[in-house]
Amino acid sequence: MKCPQCRQVALPYSQFVFSISHGVGFERALKGYLRCSRCKELLKLEGLGTRFWVCLAAGIVLFILEIGFAYRISRSIGPTASLLLLIATLFTAILSSSYFGWKDATTRKVQTRRTA
């Protein structure tokens, strides 16, 4: 995700994933606003890219398949290993889709009103 103003990375990946407010208030962050960590420009998140949606869909499909075959998997490798496999799949899907969401995100500069 690049800032259209300074052409640098707007937020580091760790801040994109683990921060809630992204330099703006919580309510504005839920609406897709964020602030560039370098030039402090107010940005709006426009889209997350195709790879994000493909990775998220693949993770959901794998998760559903594992739930559907949970009994068979747990009989062959054990219930604890089956649960760990389910958690690892979910964790991998979340991290990979968030990475592609961060990498391919498009932002636009928000016009701020100037007070006279």
C-alpha positions as CSV (number, residue, x, y, z in Angstrom):
1,M,0.0,0.0,0.0
2,K,1.6,3.2,-1.2
3,C,0.7,6.8,-0.3
4,P,-0.3,8.8,-3.4
5,Q,1.3,11.9,-1.8
6,C,4.8,10.8,-0.9
7,R,4.9,7.5,-3.0
8,Q,6.2,5.6,0.1
9,V,4.7,2.7,2.0
10,A,1.8,4.3,3.9
11,L,1.8,1.8,6.8
12,P,4.2,-0.9,7.7
13,Y,2.7,-4.4,7.6
14,S,2.8,-4.9,11.4
15,Q,0.9,-1.6,12.0
16,F,-1.6,-2.5,9.3
17,V,-2.4,-5.9,10.9
18,F,-2.0,-5.3,14.6
19,S,-3.1,-1.6,15.0
20,I,-6.8,-0.8,15.2
21,S,-6.9,3.0,14.5
22,H,-4.1,3.4,11.9
23,G,-3.4,7.0,12.9
24,V,-7.1,8.1,12.9
25,G,-9.9,7.5,15.4
26,F,-11.4,4.0,15.8
27,E,-14.7,5.0,14.1
28,R,-12.9,6.5,11.0
29,A,-10.6,3.5,10.8
30,L,-13.7,1.2,10.5
31,K,-14.8,3.3,7.5
32,G,-11.4,2.7,5.8
33,Y,-9.5,5.8,6.7
34,L,-5.8,5.8,7.6
35,R,-3.0,8.2,8.0
36,C,0.4,7.8,6.2
37,S,3.1,7.1,8.7
38,R,5.6,9.2,6.7
39,C,3.9,12.4,5.5
40,K,0.8,12.2,7.8
41,E,-1.6,12.6,4.8
42,L,-5.2,11.4,5.4
43,L,-6.0,8.5,3.1
44,K,-9.0,6.4,2.3
45,L,-8.7,2.7,1.5
46,E,-10.2,2.0,-1.9
47,G,-9.7,-1.7,-2.5
48,L,-7.7,-4.7,-1.3
49,G,-6.8,-6.3,-4.6
50,T,-7.7,-9.6,-6.2
51,R,-5.0,-11.7,-4.5
52,F,-6.6,-10.8,-1.1
53,W,-10.0,-12.1,-2.1
54,V,-8.6,-15.2,-3.8
55,C,-6.5,-16.0,-0.7
56,L,-9.4,-15.4,1.7
57,A,-11.8,-17.6,-0.4
58,A,-9.2,-20.4,-0.6
59,G,-8.7,-20.2,3.2
60,I,-12.4,-20.3,3.8
61,V,-12.8,-23.3,1.5
62,L,-10.0,-25.2,3.2
63,F,-11.4,-24.4,6.6
64,I,-14.9,-25.7,5.6
65,L,-13.3,-28.8,4.1
66,E,-11.4,-29.5,7.3
67,I,-14.6,-29.0,9.3
68,G,-16.4,-31.4,7.0
69,F,-13.7,-34.1,7.3
70,A,-12.9,-33.4,10.9
71,Y,-14.1,-36.8,12.1
72,R,-12.0,-38.7,9.5
73,I,-8.9,-36.5,10.1
74,S,-9.2,-36.8,13.9
75,R,-9.4,-40.6,13.6
76,S,-6.3,-40.8,11.5
77,I,-4.0,-38.3,13.2
78,G,-5.7,-37.8,16.6
79,P,-8.0,-35.1,18.0
80,T,-5.2,-32.9,19.3
81,A,-3.3,-32.9,16.0
82,S,-6.6,-32.4,14.1
83,L,-7.4,-29.3,16.2
84,L,-3.8,-28.0,15.7
85,L,-4.1,-28.5,11.9
86,L,-7.4,-26.6,11.9
87,I,-5.9,-23.7,13.9
88,A,-2.8,-23.6,11.7
89,T,-5.0,-23.5,8.5
90,L,-7.0,-20.6,9.9
91,F,-3.9,-18.7,11.1
92,T,-2.3,-19.2,7.7
93,A,-5.4,-18.0,5.8
94,I,-5.7,-14.9,8.0
95,L,-2.0,-13.9,7.7
96,S,-1.7,-14.5,4.0
97,S,-4.9,-12.7,3.1
98,S,-3.9,-9.8,5.3
99,Y,-0.5,-9.6,3.7
100,F,-2.0,-9.5,0.2
101,G,-4.6,-7.0,1.4
102,W,-1.7,-4.8,2.7
103,K,0.5,-5.3,-0.4
104,D,-2.2,-4.8,-3.1
105,A,-4.3,-2.1,-1.3
106,T,-5.1,1.0,-3.2
107,T,-5.6,4.3,-1.4
108,R,-6.6,7.8,-2.4
109,K,-5.9,11.1,-0.8
110,V,-8.8,12.6,1.1
111,Q,-9.6,16.2,0.5
112,T,-9.6,18.0,3.8
113,R,-11.5,21.2,4.4
114,R,-9.4,24.2,5.3
115,T,-10.8,26.5,7.8
116,A,-10.4,30.3,7.2
